[in-house]
Amino acid sequence: MPSERPGKVGGKRHENRLRRTQELGQAGLELFLEKGVAAVTIDDIVAGANVAKGSFYRYFESKEQMVEWLFDPLARGMRNAFDRCEESLHDAKNAADLSKAYQGLATDMIQLLAQFRDLAKLYLQESRSPAIGARKTIRDLGDLVADRAVQLTHVAIQHGLLRDFGAPISALAVIGATERLLFGYLVEERFENPLEIPRALITLVLEGMRPNG
């Protein structure tokens, strides 16, 4: 929870606090998706959750903290997914190992999307916005994704598994394509099976970047 209050874990006070925190968070998330993070006020959130404004500050210090709390599980999941992929790439010996490492990352990300679908939509909606106010958390997550993707590409290039077109160029091109495809799936409903997206993209990219010979 954003801040700890008295109450035994599993007890009534703790459960009530957890429930109210989740209700406020869900109200905020729905409004963020509808209006954008910057446009939503705390008054909007408490009205959406049907609570008094003073109650908001019993659970969150600010809108910024609410956004941090909402995105924390998704951010942790993404960091873990990148860590596992990087470990696999360090052990990769050939093209099959490389493909397996990236397929593992894709599977982890698909599972995160399934678990946090609305957060993923909000991320795609806001991740390129200026890192100001409550949007900073989302922009920071976007920067994390970019930095870790570049690092993965560096590792693959160092192991001789990808041609060196410049790790930032290769990684950011893939991120741009991936996020556009995910937007098509989550928002525009262009794809019936999300697993088609990473499989096709990974094959396309790795075939194009495979070292000569």
Sequence and secondary structure as in RCSB ss.txt:
>XXXX:A:sequence
MPSERPGKVGGKRHENRLRRTQELGQAGLELFLEKGVAAVTIDDIVAGANVAKGSFYRYFESKEQMVEWLFDPLA
RGMRNAFDRCEESLHDAKNAADLSKAYQGLATDMIQLLAQFRDLAKLYLQESRSPAIGARKTIRDLGDLVADRAV
QLTHVAIQHGLLRDFGAPISALAVIGATERLLFGYLVEERFENPLEIPRALITLVLEGMRPNG
>XXXX:A:secstr
  S  SS TTSHHHHHHHHHHHHHHHHHHHHHHHH TTT  HHHHHHHHT  HHHHHHH SSHHHHHHHHHHHHH
HHHHHHHHHHHHHHHH  SHHHHHHHHHHHHHHHHHHHHHTHHHHHHHHHHTTS S GGGHHHHHHHHHHHHHHH
HHHHHHHHTTSS  S HHHHHHHHHHHHHHHHHHHHTS   S TTHHHHHHHHHHHHHH    
